[in-house]
Amino acid sequence: MVYHLVVSILYVVATPIGNLGDITYRALETFKAVDVIACEDTRHTLQLLTHFGIRKPLLSCRARNEEEASRKVLEVLKKGQNVAYASDAGTPALSDPGAVLVRLARDAGHTIVPIPGASAFASLLSVGGFSDKTVVFEGFLSPKPGRRRSRLRELLETGYAFVLYESPFRILKLLTDLAEIDGTRILIVGRELTKMHEELVSGTVSEVQADFAAREKILGEFSVLVSGKKRSTCDED
């Protein structure tokens, strides 16, 4: 008996990071076409799909059980069904689950297709006005103070620009650590990017840290772009 490998397609789909208008036509068409949608949080993705009138079977694939959940998705692919994977917001595998599933699916011989779209990383770079040619994507740092400061020193010493993600509970701690290490470095902070209360704050680290330290409440999700060692400007040669 001859066994034939069933090659299915895993679509890695970027979804809006806030404004639902940022969903791409291709993403919607992909969701409509696949057999199953795997996602970081079924409740969150269900809201997105319902908004656009799409109904599909959902399969949870969260960071906490990504290895186990990914193997369940592989079983679906082995049956010849095509699957779309979406994290809660933005592009999967950028500080979101998705990398394990992609690796396992590729190793099993399935086709991987990216469906690009929203990304807080790319969005912040586009409005940063920095001319750094090298940008390090770091994402979330360790919540432990010692490890966070140690990694910040390493990133600053590279001389490259870098992008961090942070929660409203630790953004002031992050800015304070940066100010203590190098308060003169230029940065831009994006709060609630693409959402109703979107805000961009730029200046030296010390200036931005003072801004947030003076606020009574700090709400929202944050992306932080720190310039390279040399002060960056839009009109640099």
C-alpha positions as CSV (number, residue, x, y, z in Angstrom):
1,M,0.0,0.0,0.0
2,V,1.3,3.4,-0.9
3,Y,0.7,6.3,1.4
4,H,0.6,9.8,0.1
5,L,1.4,12.9,2.2
6,V,-1.5,15.2,2.4
7,V,-0.2,18.8,2.0
8,S,-2.5,21.4,3.5
9,I,-2.0,25.1,3.9
10,L,-1.5,27.0,7.2
11,Y,-2.2,30.7,6.7
12,V,-0.6,33.0,9.3
13,V,-3.0,35.9,9.4
14,A,-2.3,39.4,10.9
15,T,-5.4,41.0,12.6
16,P,-6.0,44.6,13.7
17,I,-4.2,45.8,16.8
18,G,-7.1,48.0,17.7
19,N,-9.0,49.6,14.8
20,L,-11.1,46.9,13.1
21,G,-10.8,49.0,9.9
22,D,-7.2,47.8,9.6
23,I,-8.3,44.3,8.7
24,T,-7.2,43.5,5.2
25,Y,-9.4,42.2,2.4
26,R,-7.1,39.3,1.9
27,A,-7.4,38.4,5.6
28,L,-11.2,38.3,5.5
29,E,-11.1,36.2,2.3
30,T,-8.7,33.8,3.9
31,F,-10.9,33.4,7.0
32,K,-13.9,32.7,4.8
33,A,-12.0,30.1,2.7
34,V,-10.3,27.9,5.3
35,D,-11.8,25.0,7.0
36,V,-10.7,25.8,10.6
37,I,-9.4,28.9,12.3
38,A,-6.9,28.4,15.1
39,C,-6.4,31.3,17.4
40,E,-4.8,32.5,20.6
41,D,-8.1,33.2,22.3
42,T,-11.3,31.8,20.8
43,R,-13.5,34.4,22.5
44,H,-11.4,37.3,21.1
45,T,-11.3,35.9,17.6
46,L,-15.0,35.1,17.7
47,Q,-15.8,38.8,18.3
48,L,-13.7,39.7,15.3
49,L,-15.3,37.1,13.0
50,T,-18.8,38.0,14.2
51,H,-18.2,41.7,13.4
52,F,-17.5,40.7,9.8
53,G,-20.2,38.0,9.6
54,I,-17.8,35.0,9.4
55,R,-18.6,31.7,11.0
56,K,-15.9,29.0,11.2
57,P,-14.9,26.2,13.6
58,L,-12.4,27.6,16.1
59,L,-9.4,25.8,17.7
60,S,-7.5,27.3,20.7
61,C,-3.8,27.6,20.3
62,R,-2.5,29.7,23.2
63,A,1.1,30.4,24.4
64,R,0.6,28.4,27.6
65,N,-0.2,25.2,25.7
66,E,1.3,26.1,22.3
67,E,3.2,22.9,21.8
68,E,0.2,20.6,22.6
69,A,-2.3,22.8,20.8
70,S,-0.1,23.0,17.8
71,R,-0.2,19.2,17.5
72,K,-4.0,19.3,17.5
73,V,-3.8,21.8,14.6
74,L,-1.4,19.5,12.8
75,E,-4.0,16.7,13.0
76,V,-6.5,19.0,11.2
77,L,-3.9,19.7,8.5
78,K,-3.2,16.0,8.1
79,K,-6.8,15.5,7.2
80,G,-6.3,17.8,4.2
81,Q,-8.1,20.8,5.8
82,N,-6.6,24.3,5.5
83,V,-6.2,26.3,8.6
84,A,-5.8,30.0,9.4
85,Y,-3.9,31.0,12.5
86,A,-4.5,34.4,14.2
87,S,-3.2,35.8,17.5
88,D,-5.4,38.2,19.5
89,A,-4.0,41.3,17.7
90,G,-1.3,42.1,15.2
91,T,1.0,39.6,13.5
92,P,1.4,36.2,15.0
93,A,4.9,35.2,16.3
94,L,5.8,38.9,17.1
95,S,5.6,38.7,20.9
96,D,2.6,36.5,20.2
97,P,2.2,32.7,19.9
98,G,2.5,31.2,16.4
99,A,6.2,30.3,15.9
100,V,5.8,26.8,17.3
101,L,2.8,26.0,15.1
102,V,4.6,27.3,12.0
103,R,7.7,25.3,12.7
104,L,5.8,22.0,13.3
105,A,3.6,22.5,10.3
106,R,6.6,23.2,8.0
107,D,8.5,20.2,9.4
108,A,5.4,18.1,8.6
109,G,5.6,19.2,5.0
110,H,2.6,21.6,4.9
111,T,2.6,24.9,3.1
112,I,2.9,28.1,5.1
113,V,1.4,31.3,3.7
114,P,1.8,34.7,5.4
115,I,-1.2,37.1,5.3
116,P,0.4,40.4,6.3
117,G,-1.3,43.2,8.0
118,A,-1.2,45.3,11.2
119,S,1.8,45.3,13.5
120,A,2.6,47.6,16.4
121,F,6.3,47.2,15.5
122,A,5.9,48.5,12.0
123,S,3.3,51.1,12.9
124,L,5.6,52.7,15.5
125,L,8.6,52.7,13.1
126,S,6.6,54.5,10.5
127,V,5.9,57.4,12.7
128,G,9.2,57.5,14.6
129,G,11.0,59.7,12.2
130,F,14.3,57.9,13.0
131,S,16.8,57.1,10.3
132,D,18.4,54.1,12.0
133,K,19.2,51.4,9.4
134,T,19.3,48.6,12.1
135,V,16.4,48.1,14.4
136,V,16.3,45.4,17.0
137,F,12.8,44.0,17.9
138,E,12.9,42.9,21.5
139,G,9.2,42.9,22.4
140,F,8.5,42.3,26.1
141,L,11.4,42.4,28.6
142,S,11.5,40.4,31.8
143,P,9.2,41.7,34.5
144,K,12.1,41.1,37.0
145,P,13.8,44.5,37.7
146,G,17.4,43.1,37.6
147,R,16.9,41.2,34.3
148,R,15.1,44.1,32.8
149,R,17.8,46.6,33.6
150,S,20.6,44.2,32.5
151,R,18.9,43.7,29.1
152,L,18.3,47.4,28.7
153,R,22.0,48.1,29.2
154,E,22.9,45.4,26.6
155,L,20.5,46.9,24.1
156,L,21.7,50.5,24.6
157,E,25.3,49.4,24.3
158,T,24.7,47.9,20.9
159,G,24.2,51.4,19.5
160,Y,21.2,50.1,17.5
161,A,17.6,51.4,17.7
162,F,15.2,48.9,19.4
163,V,11.5,48.4,19.9
164,L,9.9,47.2,23.2
165,Y,6.4,46.3,24.1
166,E,5.1,47.1,27.6
167,S,2.0,46.9,29.8
168,P,0.5,50.0,31.5
169,F,1.6,48.5,34.9
170,R,5.3,48.5,34.0
171,I,5.7,51.3,31.4
172,L,6.8,53.9,34.1
173,K,9.3,51.4,35.6
174,L,10.7,50.8,32.1
175,L,11.1,54.5,31.4
176,T,12.7,55.1,34.8
177,D,15.2,52.3,34.2
178,L,16.0,53.8,30.8
179,A,16.4,57.3,32.3
180,E,18.8,56.1,34.9
181,I,21.0,54.3,32.3
182,D,20.9,56.9,29.5
183,G,18.4,59.7,29.9
184,T,19.6,61.6,26.8
185,R,18.7,58.9,24.2
186,I,15.8,59.9,22.0
187,L,12.6,57.7,22.0
188,I,9.0,57.7,21.0
189,V,6.2,56.0,23.0
190,G,3.1,54.8,21.2
191,R,0.1,54.3,23.5
192,E,-3.1,52.5,22.2
193,L,-1.9,52.6,18.6
194,T,-4.7,52.7,16.1
195,K,-7.3,52.9,18.8
196,M,-9.6,55.8,19.8
197,H,-7.2,57.2,22.5
198,E,-4.0,56.7,20.4
199,E,-1.2,58.9,21.7
200,L,2.4,59.4,20.6
201,V,4.9,60.9,23.0
202,S,8.5,61.7,21.9
203,G,11.6,63.4,23.3
204,T,14.6,62.3,25.4
205,V,14.1,59.4,27.7
206,S,14.2,61.8,30.7
207,E,11.6,64.1,29.2
208,V,9.2,61.3,28.4
209,Q,9.8,59.6,31.8
210,A,8.9,62.9,33.5
211,D,5.7,63.2,31.4
212,F,4.5,59.8,32.5
213,A,5.6,60.1,36.1
214,A,3.4,63.2,36.4
215,R,0.2,61.4,35.2
216,E,-2.4,60.3,37.7
217,K,-3.3,57.2,35.7
218,I,-1.5,55.3,33.0
219,L,-3.8,53.2,30.8
220,G,-3.4,51.3,27.5
221,E,-0.9,49.1,25.7
222,F,2.5,50.5,24.9
223,S,5.1,50.3,22.2
224,V,8.5,52.0,22.7
225,L,11.0,52.9,20.0
226,V,14.4,53.9,21.3
227,S,16.8,55.5,18.8
228,G,20.3,54.3,18.1
229,K,23.3,55.8,19.9
230,K,23.6,58.6,17.4
231,R,20.6,60.9,17.6
232,S,18.4,60.1,14.6
233,T,16.6,62.6,12.4
234,C,14.5,62.3,9.4
235,D,16.8,64.5,7.2
236,E,20.1,62.8,8.0
237,D,22.2,61.8,5.0
